Amino acid sequence: MTWLRQPADGATPLQEVTALRPELDALLQAYLAETWSSGDPVVLELCRLRTATLHGDTDQRRLRHAGAVEAGLTETMVAALPDHHRAACFTDHQRRCIAYAEQYVIDVHGLTDADADGVKAGMSDADFVAFTVALGLFDGVGRLRLALGVADDSADLDAVKIVPTPSAHAPSH
């Protein structure tokens, strides 16, 4: 976009936007980094990818959080996200978390106590709060990126490693 400065070395377009308010950018980067260290990285990544899908954010759908891949996220799981209610590759808890994330994005007021109880059944109260905050960040930052036209296929923050999805044409080893 013409209103963005040329990105500094290593900066993403979103970082160029948030750098316009450096005091807020530092807080956002720290908060996002903490989000990834506060929960199950596979569940978080599945929810982040489902959120990106609901937003129509193809750039973010091409990314994988390295911690989630290291913890067991597979491309089979990613491909099964649209059918998460029935896909055999997910645990019951993962299904409940993905459904909760989906409802959060579509209509947060539609979340019920039963939805929350289902997610909390697999985590502590503190973990549930961290999970819900993570959903808010995934949704909010995703909408911010899309509203401002800040699209790219690189990491939105430099505090975590993001790896691109292997190309469908790339040989597998």
Buried (B, 14 or more C-beta within 10 A) or exposed (E): EEEBEEBEEEBBBBBBBBBEEEEEBEEBBEBBBBBBEBBBBBBBBBBBBBBBBBBEBEBBBBBBBBBBBEBEBEEEBBEBBEEBEEBEBBEEBBBBBBBBBBBBBEEEEEBEEEBBEBBBEBBEEEBBEBBBBBBEBBBEBBBBBBEBEBBBBBBBBBBBEBEEBEEEEEEEE
